[in-house]
Amino acid sequence: MSLEASYSTTIVIPRTQMVTYGGNLRESPCIEILTLAMTKVVKDRGGKLDASYTDNEGVSSNCILSARTSDFPRGVGAVVESDGRITFRYDAYGDNRGIGKAICDQISQNYNVIAVMRAQKRLGFNVRIEERKLSDSQKVVTIMGVR
Amino acid sequence: MRNAVIVTIDGLGNLQVDFSGYTGNACTYEEVELRSLLAELGLNVEPRNRRSKNRSDSATTTVRSQAKQKVNT
C-alpha cells in the first residue's frame, strides 16, 4: 500500500525545547533552522538579519529574529508566542505590493524545506532536492527521499 | 522494492507527500515517524487530505482510462 497526503503547517517550538532553552531560545534547534530560513531570504532579496522590526512611524519592536530586506527595510519579525508558536509580524501599512506577506511565505517555505530534508535524512533516506520557479519570488520545492 | 517519500512544498508552505513502495501498513508507520520528527524540528503538520493508494486503485484508474480512450476513439 502507498499513501498520498497533504498537510498545512505551523512552526512551533516543542515544549521540551521551550523548557531546555527557556532563557536562551536562540540556541534551540528550531531557532537555528529559522535563522537558516531567514538568512536565505535576506541573501535572495538583499538585506540583513536583525532582532527588531519597525512600523511606518519608525517605532521599533524587538523580536527573536527579523529580516530587513532591501525591498522591505522596515522588516519582518519572528516572535515566539508563549505556547511556542512562531508568528511573523510586520507593518503592512503602505505595503501595496504585499512584500511583507511574500517574505513571511518565503521564510515558512524555507523552514519547511530544511525541516523535511533533516527529517528524511534521520529516517535514513538519500535526499535530493529540486526547485521549480513559478515567478521571481515564488517557487515549488520537491524533496525526494529514497531508501 | 525501494521506499520513496516525495514531498512537494508550495509557496505557502503546504506539504504534499507521496509515500510509495511500501507493503502493508508500513507507509502509515513511516508517516507517523516523519510527522513526529518534523514536530521535533518545530514543524507541526495537520492533514488536509489523505488517500491510500493500493493496487486496486491503480487497476481501477487503468480500466477507467482505457474505457475513456475507447470512447474517444
Backbone of each chain as ProteinMPNN parsed JSONL, in Angstrom:
{"seq_chain_A": "MSLEASYSTTIVIPRTQMVTYGGNLRESPCIEILTLAMTKVVKDRGGKLDASYTDNEGVSSNCILSARTSDFPRGVGAVVESDGRITFRYDAYGDNRGIGKAICDQISQNYNVIAVMRAQKRLGFNVRIEERKLSDSQKVVTIMGVR", "coords_chain_A": {"N_chain_A": [[0.839, -1.196, 0.0], [0.431, 2.253, -0.68], [0.644, 5.795, -0.017], [-0.952, 8.945, -0.225], [-0.811, 12.26, 0.785], [-1.844, 15.478, 2.007], [-0.788, 18.385, 3.77], [-1.257, 21.103, 6.054], [0.876, 23.56, 7.571], [2.479, 24.601, 10.649], [4.826, 26.541, 12.486], [6.22, 25.535, 15.399], [7.824, 25.71, 18.436], [8.872, 22.905, 20.195], [7.569, 21.902, 23.416], [9.492, 20.743, 25.109], [11.88, 21.861, 24.193], [11.337, 24.515, 24.712], [11.458, 24.528, 27.444], [14.047, 23.508, 27.994], [15.706, 25.371, 26.679], [14.773, 27.694, 27.652], [15.731, 30.364, 28.742], [17.417, 31.05, 26.753], [16.558, 30.921, 23.942], [17.559, 31.315, 21.424], [19.55, 29.519, 21.007], [18.282, 27.18, 20.473], [17.355, 24.239, 18.513], [15.215, 24.777, 16.744], [15.24, 27.561, 16.383], [17.656, 27.751, 15.214], [17.143, 26.551, 12.729], [15.254, 28.384, 11.82], [16.868, 30.632, 11.605], [18.539, 29.872, 9.49], [16.596, 29.707, 7.484], [15.705, 32.362, 7.313], [18.041, 33.664, 6.72], [18.485, 32.801, 4.129], [16.44, 34.136, 2.816], [17.164, 36.88, 3.143], [19.495, 36.812, 1.77], [18.681, 36.17, -0.827], [17.019, 38.377, -1.445], [18.493, 40.552, -0.779], [19.755, 42.336, 1.935], [19.566, 42.254, 5.564], [19.935, 40.285, 8.587], [18.296, 40.874, 11.683], [17.24, 41.911, 14.999], [14.88, 43.154, 15.412], [11.909, 44.863, 14.252], [10.322, 47.467, 12.331], [7.724, 49.947, 12.513], [5.506, 51.938, 10.352], [5.779, 54.441, 11.374], [8.217, 54.548, 12.373], [8.658, 53.341, 14.777], [10.233, 50.947, 16.739], [10.181, 47.404, 17.311], [11.178, 44.785, 19.422], [12.266, 41.434, 18.659], [12.72, 37.859, 18.247], [14.157, 37.325, 15.992], [14.736, 38.998, 12.916], [14.031, 39.888, 9.481], [15.363, 42.221, 7.464], [14.897, 43.507, 4.477], [16.117, 44.723, 1.268], [13.969, 45.545, -0.282], [12.022, 45.772, 1.613], [12.608, 47.406, 4.043], [11.671, 47.995, 6.609], [11.202, 45.613, 7.781], [10.484, 42.15, 8.69], [9.414, 40.556, 11.533], [10.186, 37.741, 13.596], [8.379, 36.195, 16.083], [8.296, 34.547, 19.199], [5.633, 32.961, 20.554], [3.88, 32.475, 23.721], [3.059, 29.814, 23.815], [4.865, 28.54, 22.243], [4.513, 28.766, 19.536], [5.642, 30.138, 16.457], [5.303, 33.298, 15.196], [4.92, 35.669, 12.533], [5.568, 39.106, 12.265], [4.761, 42.307, 10.967], [4.553, 45.662, 9.711], [1.971, 46.357, 7.682], [1.154, 48.663, 6.525], [0.955, 50.7, 3.738], [2.208, 48.833, 2.219], [1.736, 48.043, -0.6], [2.361, 46.202, -2.533], [2.446, 43.808, -1.292], [4.78, 42.806, -0.116], [5.674, 42.225, 2.463], [4.068, 40.046, 3.249], [4.861, 38.218, 1.298], [7.501, 37.807, 2.043], [7.143, 36.547, 4.544], [5.902, 34.165, 3.654], [7.993, 33.066, 2.155], [9.925, 32.625, 4.125], [8.607, 30.686, 5.667], [8.359, 28.629, 3.777], [11.083, 28.05, 3.27], [11.846, 27.21, 5.834], [10.284, 24.89, 6.096], [11.35, 23.302, 4.058], [13.987, 22.846, 4.97], [13.452, 21.512, 7.395], [12.051, 19.206, 6.502], [14.009, 17.971, 4.892], [15.96, 17.382, 6.823], [14.522, 15.654, 8.494], [13.964, 13.517, 6.769], [16.565, 12.632, 6.239], [17.269, 11.74, 8.772], [15.623, 9.563, 8.906], [16.929, 7.851, 7.327], [16.942, 8.172, 4.578], [18.152, 8.73, 1.223], [18.579, 11.909, 0.063], [17.268, 14.202, -2.286], [16.954, 17.34, -3.925], [14.726, 19.457, -5.711], [14.018, 22.48, -7.417], [11.39, 24.489, -8.653], [10.766, 27.323, -10.395], [8.092, 29.599, -10.142], [7.589, 32.252, -10.365], [9.373, 35.401, -10.046], [9.492, 35.59, -7.27], [8.261, 33.344, -6.327], [8.246, 29.815, -5.766], [8.18, 26.23, -6.271], [9.097, 23.557, -4.29], [10.561, 20.387, -4.471], [11.235, 17.541, -2.588], [12.993, 14.674, -2.689], [13.098, 11.602, -1.217], [14.781, 8.6, -1.013], [15.088, 5.167, -0.216]], "CA_chain_A": [[0.0, 0.0, 0.0], [1.116, 3.539, -0.646], [-0.197, 6.825, 0.589], [-0.799, 10.326, -0.68], [-1.429, 13.105, 1.807], [-1.424, 16.879, 2.004], [-0.797, 18.923, 5.126], [-0.909, 22.504, 6.309], [1.973, 23.535, 8.544], [2.769, 25.738, 11.524], [6.123, 26.394, 13.154], [6.005, 25.548, 16.853], [8.947, 25.169, 19.203], [8.335, 21.905, 21.12], [7.594, 22.282, 24.832], [10.768, 20.318, 25.722], [12.905, 22.867, 23.848], [10.981, 25.764, 25.41], [11.929, 24.381, 28.828], [15.503, 23.345, 28.0], [16.421, 26.573, 26.232], [13.966, 28.807, 28.141], [16.339, 31.685, 28.792], [18.266, 31.315, 25.591], [15.922, 30.195, 22.828], [18.345, 31.465, 20.18], [20.412, 28.334, 20.884], [17.478, 25.981, 20.241], [17.406, 23.75, 17.126], [14.198, 25.421, 15.896], [15.687, 28.912, 16.011], [18.769, 27.546, 14.271], [16.526, 26.35, 11.405], [14.648, 29.665, 11.447], [17.955, 31.532, 11.193], [18.933, 29.467, 8.133], [15.493, 30.046, 6.567], [15.653, 33.819, 7.132], [19.297, 34.042, 6.058], [18.304, 32.581, 2.69], [15.571, 35.208, 2.3], [17.896, 38.153, 3.025], [20.505, 36.614, 0.731], [17.982, 36.232, -2.12], [16.417, 39.688, -1.687], [19.394, 41.612, -0.338], [19.319, 42.837, 3.233], [20.315, 41.723, 6.7], [19.187, 39.783, 9.736], [18.306, 41.796, 12.813], [16.414, 41.4, 16.092], [13.753, 44.072, 15.587], [11.255, 45.352, 13.032], [9.905, 48.855, 12.544], [6.449, 50.262, 11.858], [5.613, 53.033, 9.379], [6.119, 55.68, 12.093], [9.61, 54.431, 12.822], [8.741, 52.717, 16.111], [10.877, 49.644, 16.604], [9.782, 46.362, 18.274], [12.15, 43.69, 19.491], [11.774, 40.084, 18.385], [13.841, 36.921, 18.354], [14.927, 37.43, 14.755], [13.966, 39.683, 11.869], [14.661, 40.023, 8.168], [15.181, 43.55, 6.86], [15.376, 43.333, 3.109], [16.244, 45.999, 0.566], [12.643, 45.959, -0.759], [11.13, 45.931, 2.767], [13.586, 47.695, 5.097], [11.064, 48.011, 7.957], [11.466, 44.271, 8.26], [9.505, 41.181, 9.184], [9.963, 39.998, 12.766], [9.691, 36.446, 14.085], [8.098, 36.299, 17.523], [7.932, 33.27, 19.828], [4.49, 33.139, 21.465], [4.072, 31.736, 24.984], [2.843, 28.374, 23.601], [5.924, 28.035, 21.376], [4.272, 29.078, 18.12], [6.397, 31.264, 15.911], [4.48, 34.104, 14.289], [5.664, 36.735, 11.856], [4.89, 40.399, 12.403], [5.299, 43.43, 10.2], [3.546, 46.693, 9.484], [1.57, 46.249, 6.271], [0.712, 49.962, 6.023], [1.689, 51.175, 2.565], [2.859, 47.718, 1.512], [0.732, 47.73, -1.624], [2.775, 45.052, -3.356], [2.387, 42.58, -0.476], [6.132, 42.266, 0.062], [5.772, 41.648, 3.807], [3.444, 38.717, 3.216], [5.705, 37.347, 0.468], [8.678, 37.444, 2.862], [6.671, 35.541, 5.52], [5.694, 32.889, 2.941], [9.302, 32.512, 1.786], [10.574, 32.104, 5.341], [7.916, 29.429, 6.003], [8.726, 27.593, 2.795], [12.473, 27.655, 3.522], [11.868, 26.44, 7.09], [9.724, 23.567, 5.83], [12.307, 22.546, 3.239], [15.104, 22.419, 5.832], [12.945, 20.52, 8.356], [11.738, 17.955, 5.803], [15.275, 17.327, 4.496], [16.608, 16.831, 8.03], [13.73, 14.512, 8.97], [14.17, 12.398, 5.848], [17.925, 12.112, 6.452], [17.247, 10.98, 10.033], [14.936, 8.3, 8.633], [17.833, 7.022, 6.512], [16.73, 8.339, 3.138], [19.032, 9.569, 0.405], [17.687, 13.037, -0.224], [17.587, 15.054, -3.434], [16.01, 18.466, -3.935], [14.524, 20.139, -6.997], [13.222, 23.709, -7.287], [10.776, 24.961, -9.896], [10.36, 28.72, -10.205], [6.811, 29.981, -10.728], [7.785, 33.667, -10.686], [10.606, 35.879, -9.415], [9.516, 35.39, -5.818], [7.561, 32.11, -5.931], [8.78, 28.566, -6.304], [7.725, 24.987, -5.67], [10.285, 22.748, -3.995], [10.282, 18.966, -4.3], [12.308, 16.84, -1.894], [12.819, 13.249, -2.951], [13.844, 10.716, -0.323], [14.719, 7.205, -1.461], [15.843, 4.301, 0.685]], "C_chain_A": [[0.879, 1.253, 0.0], [0.117, 4.605, -0.236], [0.112, 8.183, -0.025], [-1.474, 11.218, 0.347], [-0.979, 14.548, 1.626], [-1.644, 17.458, 3.401], [-0.618, 20.442, 5.096], [0.113, 22.505, 7.45], [1.985, 24.782, 9.434], [4.117, 25.48, 12.192], [5.884, 26.565, 14.656], [7.234, 24.95, 17.544], [8.384, 24.166, 20.209], [8.523, 22.341, 22.574], [8.938, 21.925, 25.479], [11.874, 21.339, 25.428], [12.626, 24.197, 24.548], [11.517, 25.725, 26.842], [13.463, 24.359, 28.852], [16.23, 24.652, 27.688], [15.756, 27.861, 26.72], [14.6, 30.184, 28.057], [17.133, 32.044, 27.551], [17.763, 30.552, 24.363], [16.722, 30.281, 21.53], [19.251, 30.256, 19.94], [19.611, 27.081, 20.509], [17.548, 25.559, 18.769], [16.401, 24.456, 16.208], [14.642, 26.817, 15.459], [16.895, 28.817, 15.074], [18.222, 27.359, 12.85], [15.915, 27.671, 10.912], [15.713, 30.649, 10.945], [18.417, 31.188, 9.772], [17.876, 29.903, 7.117], [15.476, 31.552, 6.275], [16.923, 34.334, 6.459], [19.156, 33.901, 4.545], [17.449, 33.697, 2.082], [16.359, 36.512, 2.128], [19.007, 38.038, 1.968], [19.86, 36.766, -0.657], [17.509, 37.653, -2.443], [17.373, 40.848, -1.426], [18.881, 42.145, 0.981], [20.126, 42.224, 4.355], [19.372, 41.157, 7.76], [19.327, 40.791, 10.867], [17.475, 41.166, 13.929], [15.295, 42.385, 16.409], [13.153, 44.403, 14.219], [10.627, 46.695, 13.373], [8.548, 49.097, 11.896], [6.614, 51.511, 10.981], [5.921, 54.376, 10.037], [7.528, 55.628, 12.663], [9.768, 53.832, 14.213], [9.226, 51.279, 15.957], [10.366, 48.669, 17.676], [10.814, 45.252, 18.246], [11.493, 42.346, 19.194], [12.982, 39.151, 18.4], [14.761, 37.014, 17.127], [14.094, 38.196, 13.741], [14.767, 39.716, 10.574], [14.336, 41.409, 7.651], [15.769, 43.465, 5.462], [15.421, 44.685, 2.403], [14.888, 46.479, 0.046], [11.624, 46.1, 0.383], [11.981, 46.201, 4.009], [12.999, 47.781, 6.504], [11.173, 46.634, 8.601], [10.258, 43.457, 8.673], [10.134, 40.533, 10.409], [9.358, 38.654, 13.103], [9.566, 36.545, 15.599], [7.727, 34.92, 18.051], [6.804, 33.548, 20.822], [4.691, 32.244, 22.688], [3.87, 30.23, 24.815], [3.864, 27.766, 22.633], [5.718, 28.322, 19.9], [5.144, 30.242, 17.683], [5.486, 32.008, 14.943], [5.351, 35.207, 13.683], [4.865, 38.033, 11.948], [5.587, 41.458, 11.541], [4.194, 44.448, 10.056], [3.224, 46.707, 7.992], [1.163, 47.597, 5.678], [1.591, 50.41, 4.843], [2.379, 50.072, 1.775], [1.903, 47.213, 0.422], [1.082, 46.508, -2.467], [2.791, 43.743, -2.557], [3.745, 41.958, -0.22], [6.285, 41.605, 1.44], [5.233, 40.23, 3.847], [4.315, 37.738, 2.42], [6.938, 36.893, 1.257], [8.3, 36.368, 3.886], [6.525, 34.169, 4.842], [7.032, 32.244, 2.579], [10.023, 31.932, 2.999], [9.944, 30.755, 5.702], [8.325, 28.316, 5.055], [10.152, 27.107, 3.04], [12.577, 26.802, 4.789], [11.402, 25.008, 6.822], [10.69, 22.697, 5.032], [13.433, 21.995, 4.124], [14.632, 21.318, 6.785], [12.673, 19.179, 7.677], [13.025, 17.229, 5.406], [15.949, 16.682, 5.703], [15.862, 15.594, 8.523], [13.959, 13.295, 8.068], [15.564, 11.787, 6.027], [17.967, 11.268, 7.721], [16.566, 9.632, 9.849], [15.743, 7.406, 7.696], [17.641, 7.137, 5.025], [17.912, 9.064, 2.489], [18.156, 10.679, -0.144], [18.203, 13.868, -1.397], [16.533, 16.155, -3.505], [15.93, 19.083, -5.333], [13.655, 21.37, -6.769], [12.65, 24.085, -8.647], [10.249, 26.359, -9.638], [9.024, 28.987, -10.873], [6.838, 31.451, -11.135], [9.076, 34.097, -10.002], [10.658, 35.54, -7.931], [8.841, 34.097, -5.376], [8.164, 30.889, -6.58], [8.098, 27.391, -5.621], [8.969, 24.132, -5.474], [9.866, 21.294, -3.805], [11.498, 18.295, -3.67], [12.05, 15.346, -2.059], [13.709, 12.431, -2.034], [13.663, 9.286, -0.778], [15.601, 6.365, -0.539], [15.702, 2.867, 0.199]], "O_chain_A": [[1.943, 1.279, 0.618], [-1.084, 4.356, -0.124], [1.262, 8.521, -0.304], [-2.609, 10.949, 0.741], [0.127, 14.81, 1.153], [-2.568, 17.065, 4.114], [0.073, 20.988, 4.236], [0.193, 21.54, 8.21], [1.56, 25.863, 9.026], [4.494, 24.332, 12.43], [5.409, 27.605, 15.111], [7.626, 23.818, 17.261], [7.51, 24.521, 21.0], [9.477, 23.037, 22.921], [9.466, 22.687, 26.289], [12.696, 21.645, 26.292], [13.551, 24.915, 24.929], [11.967, 26.736, 27.382], [14.095, 25.085, 29.62], [17.223, 25.0, 28.329], [16.102, 28.96, 26.287], [14.078, 31.072, 27.384], [17.475, 33.206, 27.332], [18.438, 29.673, 23.828], [16.585, 29.433, 20.647], [19.669, 29.999, 18.811], [20.2, 26.03, 20.255], [17.768, 26.389, 17.887], [16.693, 24.704, 15.038], [14.445, 27.207, 14.308], [17.12, 29.699, 14.246], [18.751, 27.923, 11.892], [16.043, 28.027, 9.74], [15.489, 31.395, 9.991], [18.656, 32.077, 8.955], [18.201, 30.4, 6.038], [15.261, 31.967, 5.136], [16.887, 35.318, 5.72], [19.628, 34.741, 3.779], [17.708, 34.145, 0.965], [16.244, 37.175, 1.098], [19.404, 39.03, 1.355], [20.423, 37.408, -1.544], [17.592, 38.083, -3.593], [17.097, 41.987, -1.804], [17.682, 42.382, 1.126], [21.234, 41.733, 4.139], [18.19, 41.498, 7.821], [20.345, 41.473, 10.989], [17.054, 40.015, 13.816], [14.817, 42.446, 17.542], [13.796, 44.246, 13.181], [10.424, 47.023, 14.542], [8.248, 48.523, 10.849], [7.706, 52.069, 10.877], [6.28, 55.337, 9.356], [7.97, 56.55, 13.348], [10.867, 53.813, 14.767], [8.7, 50.507, 15.156], [10.145, 49.068, 18.82], [11.267, 44.832, 17.181], [10.305, 42.155, 19.452], [14.121, 39.594, 18.545], [15.971, 36.81, 17.22], [12.872, 38.055, 13.711], [15.991, 39.591, 10.567], [13.172, 41.739, 7.426], [16.983, 43.364, 5.288], [14.842, 45.664, 2.873], [14.665, 47.685, -0.061], [10.486, 46.505, 0.145], [12.075, 45.364, 4.907], [13.729, 47.656, 7.487], [11.23, 46.513, 9.825], [9.181, 43.98, 8.961], [11.251, 40.02, 10.342], [8.159, 38.443, 12.921], [10.506, 36.922, 16.299], [6.941, 34.204, 17.431], [6.989, 34.27, 21.802], [5.557, 31.369, 22.694], [4.436, 29.445, 25.574], [3.736, 26.603, 22.248], [6.634, 28.145, 19.097], [5.358, 31.198, 18.429], [4.964, 31.426, 13.993], [6.368, 35.61, 14.247], [3.652, 38.052, 11.738], [6.811, 41.489, 11.411], [3.022, 44.13, 10.257], [4.071, 47.022, 7.156], [0.863, 47.689, 4.488], [2.814, 50.483, 4.957], [3.055, 50.34, 0.781], [1.347, 46.119, 0.512], [0.204, 45.864, -3.041], [3.117, 42.688, -3.102], [3.866, 40.737, -0.118], [6.936, 40.569, 1.574], [5.858, 39.329, 4.406], [4.486, 36.584, 2.811], [7.364, 35.743, 1.151], [9.036, 35.4, 4.078], [6.961, 33.151, 5.378], [7.19, 31.028, 2.683], [10.654, 30.879, 2.912], [10.654, 29.797, 6.007], [8.603, 27.196, 5.482], [10.413, 25.904, 3.024], [13.298, 25.805, 4.82], [12.031, 24.043, 7.257], [10.829, 21.503, 5.299], [13.784, 20.818, 4.033], [15.319, 20.314, 6.967], [13.026, 18.13, 8.216], [13.125, 16.013, 5.565], [16.451, 15.562, 5.612], [16.479, 14.606, 8.921], [14.127, 12.178, 8.556], [15.722, 10.567, 5.972], [18.61, 10.218, 7.757], [16.884, 8.669, 10.548], [15.288, 6.327, 7.317], [18.123, 6.29, 4.273], [18.576, 9.891, 3.114], [17.114, 10.419, -0.745], [19.388, 14.191, -1.49], [15.366, 15.93, -3.186], [16.934, 19.211, -6.034], [12.676, 21.319, -6.023], [13.339, 24.01, -9.665], [9.394, 26.563, -8.776], [8.834, 28.643, -12.039], [6.204, 31.851, -12.111], [9.793, 33.267, -9.442], [11.723, 35.241, -7.392], [8.841, 33.776, -4.188], [8.539, 30.895, -7.752], [7.518, 27.527, -4.544], [9.793, 23.999, -6.379], [8.926, 21.005, -3.064], [12.627, 18.448, -4.137], [11.023, 14.825, -1.623], [14.934, 12.556, -2.071], [12.538, 8.807, -0.917], [16.69, 6.775, -0.138], [16.258, 1.952, 0.807]]}, "seq_chain_B": "MRNAVIVTIDGLGNLQVDFSGYTGNACTYEEVELRSLLAELGLNVEPRNRRSKNRSDSATTTVRSQAKQKVNT", "coords_chain_B": {"N_chain_B": [[11.529, -3.83, -3.397], [12.134, -0.293, -3.596], [11.725, 2.171, -1.053], [10.071, 5.232, -1.273], [9.775, 8.642, -0.455], [8.215, 11.388, -1.4], [8.189, 14.794, -1.188], [6.405, 17.672, -1.749], [6.619, 21.132, -1.612], [4.709, 23.952, -1.468], [4.393, 27.493, -2.339], [3.158, 28.584, -0.131], [3.905, 27.082, 1.914], [2.594, 24.706, 2.294], [2.433, 21.123, 2.464], [2.741, 18.411, 0.2], [2.63, 15.059, 0.225], [3.98, 12.029, -0.937], [3.994, 8.729, -0.403], [5.613, 5.875, -1.437], [6.072, 2.46, -2.578], [5.815, 0.853, -0.374], [4.881, -1.935, 1.722], [1.894, -3.394, 2.984], [0.939, -1.907, 6.045], [3.122, -0.341, 6.347], [3.705, 2.179, 5.3], [2.043, 3.852, 6.685], [3.106, 3.743, 9.264], [5.545, 4.918, 8.67], [4.707, 7.454, 7.984], [3.763, 8.393, 10.452], [6.145, 8.407, 11.888], [7.645, 10.259, 10.391], [6.1, 12.595, 10.76], [6.389, 12.892, 13.492], [9.14, 13.363, 13.762], [9.301, 15.753, 12.327], [7.807, 17.412, 13.997], [9.495, 17.504, 16.204], [11.447, 19.03, 15.069], [10.235, 21.396, 14.972], [8.148, 21.695, 13.219], [4.868, 21.543, 12.847], [2.482, 19.462, 11.446], [-0.637, 19.353, 9.891], [-3.049, 17.158, 8.739], [-4.71, 17.598, 5.622], [-5.765, 16.314, 3.502], [-5.97, 12.844, 2.808], [-5.038, 9.88, 1.349], [-5.191, 6.487, 0.593], [-3.201, 4.542, -1.571], [-3.595, 1.741, -3.428], [-3.069, -1.442, -5.097], [-5.496, -2.066, -6.355], [-6.583, 0.442, -6.692], [-4.882, 1.51, -8.65], [-5.445, -0.285, -10.685], [-8.132, 0.233, -11.125], [-7.973, 2.858, -12.022], [-6.556, 2.414, -14.387], [-8.346, 0.826, -15.847], [-10.438, 2.656, -16.092], [-9.173, 4.689, -17.599], [-8.634, 3.281, -19.912], [-11.205, 2.732, -20.797], [-12.07, 5.32, -21.268], [-10.389, 6.027, -23.346], [-11.368, 4.312, -25.326], [-13.909, 5.373, -25.713], [-13.195, 7.852, -26.697], [-12.017, 7.109, -29.119]], "CA_chain_B": [[11.187, -2.521, -3.966], [12.649, 0.8, -2.774], [10.732, 3.085, -0.473], [10.306, 6.63, -1.655], [8.885, 9.66, 0.125], [8.403, 12.608, -2.196], [7.485, 15.893, -0.525], [6.359, 18.91, -2.533], [6.29, 22.261, -0.73], [4.301, 25.088, -2.304], [4.824, 28.822, -1.897], [2.539, 28.935, 1.151], [4.454, 26.166, 2.924], [1.815, 23.462, 2.408], [3.172, 19.929, 2.02], [2.058, 17.316, -0.484], [3.568, 13.949, 0.456], [3.648, 10.792, -1.636], [4.762, 7.582, 0.089], [5.401, 4.757, -2.358], [6.974, 1.303, -2.457], [5.639, 0.219, 0.937], [3.94, -3.043, 1.773], [1.022, -3.38, 4.164], [0.732, -0.612, 6.698], [4.437, 0.265, 6.618], [3.734, 3.608, 4.955], [1.36, 4.579, 7.772], [4.099, 3.895, 10.332], [6.539, 5.895, 8.195], [4.077, 8.776, 8.067], [3.755, 8.775, 11.878], [7.553, 8.686, 12.228], [8.025, 11.522, 9.734], [5.406, 13.711, 11.429], [6.973, 13.055, 14.82], [10.449, 14.017, 13.588], [9.06, 17.142, 11.913], [7.372, 18.145, 15.197], [10.719, 17.75, 16.985], [12.188, 20.096, 14.384], [9.43, 22.611, 15.053], [7.164, 21.801, 12.141], [3.63, 20.791, 13.097], [1.743, 19.281, 10.191], [-2.027, 18.936, 10.071], [-3.54, 16.593, 7.473], [-5.853, 18.226, 4.95], [-6.271, 15.234, 2.664], [-5.161, 11.647, 2.998], [-5.638, 8.861, 0.487], [-4.371, 5.294, 0.387], [-3.123, 4.09, -2.966], [-3.205, 0.33, -3.49], [-3.064, -1.953, -6.478], [-6.818, -1.994, -6.977], [-6.732, 1.837, -7.125], [-4.187, 1.671, -9.929], [-6.161, -1.08, -11.681], [-9.36, 0.962, -11.447], [-7.578, 4.002, -12.84], [-6.18, 1.936, -15.709], [-9.577, 0.415, -16.536], [-11.169, 3.88, -16.453], [-8.532, 5.415, -18.693], [-8.811, 2.507, -21.147], [-12.605, 2.947, -21.222], [-12.137, 6.681, -21.795], [-9.728, 6.006, -24.651], [-12.268, 3.662, -26.284], [-14.98, 6.335, -26.032], [-12.601, 8.895, -27.542], [-11.737, 6.617, -30.474]], "C_chain_B": [[11.656, -1.405, -3.027], [11.504, 1.661, -2.252], [11.087, 4.506, -0.908], [9.286, 7.53, -0.96], [9.181, 10.962, -0.613], [7.531, 13.721, -1.601], [7.558, 17.133, -1.414], [5.871, 20.035, -1.623], [5.946, 23.47, -1.589], [4.712, 26.416, -1.661], [4.211, 29.27, -0.576], [3.025, 28.015, 2.263], [3.64, 24.894, 3.118], [2.621, 22.291, 1.86], [2.231, 18.974, 1.297], [3.037, 16.147, -0.399], [3.069, 12.687, -0.222], [4.571, 9.685, -1.114], [4.548, 6.447, -0.913], [6.436, 3.658, -2.134], [6.835, 0.574, -1.137], [4.678, -0.961, 0.838], [3.133, -2.946, 3.07], [0.859, -1.975, 4.714], [2.034, 0.137, 6.946], [4.446, 1.758, 6.324], [3.035, 4.443, 6.031], [2.326, 4.798, 8.93], [5.144, 4.95, 9.949], [5.987, 7.314, 8.297], [4.1, 9.294, 9.516], [5.158, 9.2, 12.303], [7.986, 10.035, 11.651], [7.387, 12.714, 10.444], [5.994, 13.982, 12.808], [8.335, 13.762, 14.74], [10.282, 15.485, 13.201], [8.639, 17.985, 13.114], [8.57, 18.459, 16.089], [11.524, 18.903, 16.396], [11.364, 21.389, 14.298], [8.396, 22.76, 13.957], [5.964, 20.906, 12.448], [2.856, 20.683, 11.795], [0.355, 18.725, 10.492], [-2.555, 18.4, 8.748], [-4.736, 17.373, 6.923], [-6.565, 17.178, 4.097], [-5.381, 14.024, 2.856], [-5.82, 10.536, 2.193], [-4.685, 7.69, 0.337], [-4.368, 4.948, -1.096], [-2.772, 2.614, -2.902], [-3.357, -0.163, -4.918], [-4.421, -1.829, -7.143], [-7.121, -0.571, -7.444], [-6.128, 2.026, -8.502], [-4.94, 0.937, -11.03], [-7.425, -0.339, -12.11], [-9.046, 2.13, -12.374], [-7.285, 3.56, -14.262], [-7.425, 1.565, -16.513], [-10.344, 1.647, -17.005], [-10.535, 4.587, -17.638], [-8.647, 4.652, -20.007], [-10.213, 2.733, -21.708], [-12.744, 4.326, -21.874], [-11.528, 6.739, -23.197], [-10.657, 5.409, -25.706], [-13.374, 4.637, -26.707], [-14.43, 7.386, -26.99], [-12.37, 8.422, -28.973], [-13.058, 6.233, -31.117]], "O_chain_B": [[11.587, -1.549, -1.807], [10.479, 1.849, -2.907], [12.251, 4.908, -0.905], [8.098, 7.216, -0.89], [10.252, 11.552, -0.466], [6.308, 13.602, -1.524], [8.643, 17.582, -1.782], [4.847, 19.909, -0.952], [6.783, 23.958, -2.348], [5.302, 26.444, -0.581], [4.686, 30.228, 0.035], [2.611, 28.15, 3.415], [3.946, 24.089, 3.997], [3.394, 22.444, 0.914], [1.093, 18.756, 1.712], [4.157, 16.241, -0.902], [1.901, 12.318, -0.104], [5.778, 9.705, -1.357], [3.404, 6.096, -1.204], [7.513, 3.887, -1.583], [7.681, -0.259, -0.814], [3.785, -0.987, -0.009], [3.623, -2.483, 4.1], [0.672, -1.004, 3.981], [2.053, 1.133, 7.668], [5.117, 2.522, 7.018], [3.392, 5.599, 6.258], [2.374, 5.881, 9.513], [5.568, 5.758, 10.775], [6.705, 8.25, 8.65], [4.41, 10.457, 9.773], [5.339, 10.21, 12.984], [8.612, 10.845, 12.336], [8.049, 13.72, 10.699], [6.09, 15.129, 13.244], [8.638, 14.641, 15.546], [11.016, 16.352, 13.677], [9.058, 19.136, 13.243], [8.656, 19.546, 16.661], [12.19, 19.65, 17.113], [11.757, 22.346, 13.632], [7.827, 23.837, 13.782], [6.032, 19.683, 12.326], [2.603, 21.684, 11.124], [0.198, 17.761, 11.243], [-2.516, 19.104, 7.739], [-5.644, 17.754, 7.661], [-7.792, 17.16, 3.99], [-4.172, 14.161, 3.046], [-7.015, 10.281, 2.336], [-3.516, 7.87, -0.003], [-5.387, 5.046, -1.779], [-1.723, 2.269, -2.358], [-3.723, 0.588, -5.822], [-4.513, -1.528, -8.333], [-7.812, -0.372, -8.443], [-6.74, 2.606, -9.399], [-5.072, 1.433, -12.149], [-7.754, -0.285, -13.295], [-9.738, 2.368, -13.363], [-7.69, 4.211, -15.225], [-7.559, 1.924, -17.682], [-10.835, 1.702, -18.132], [-11.223, 5.028, -18.559], [-8.745, 5.251, -21.078], [-10.398, 2.903, -22.913], [-13.43, 4.488, -22.883], [-12.052, 7.391, -24.101], [-10.74, 5.909, -26.828], [-13.731, 4.723, -27.882], [-15.086, 7.769, -27.959], [-12.499, 9.195, -29.923], [-13.08, 5.789, -32.265]]}, "name": "protein", "num_of_chains": 2, "seq": "MSLEASYSTTIVIPRTQMVTYGGNLRESPCIEILTLAMTKVVKDRGGKLDASYTDNEGVSSNCILSARTSDFPRGVGAVVESDGRITFRYDAYGDNRGIGKAICDQISQNYNVIAVMRAQKRLGFNVRIEERKLSDSQKVVTIMGVRMRNAVIVTIDGLGNLQVDFSGYTGNACTYEEVELRSLLAELGLNVEPRNRRSKNRSDSATTTVRSQAKQKVNT"}
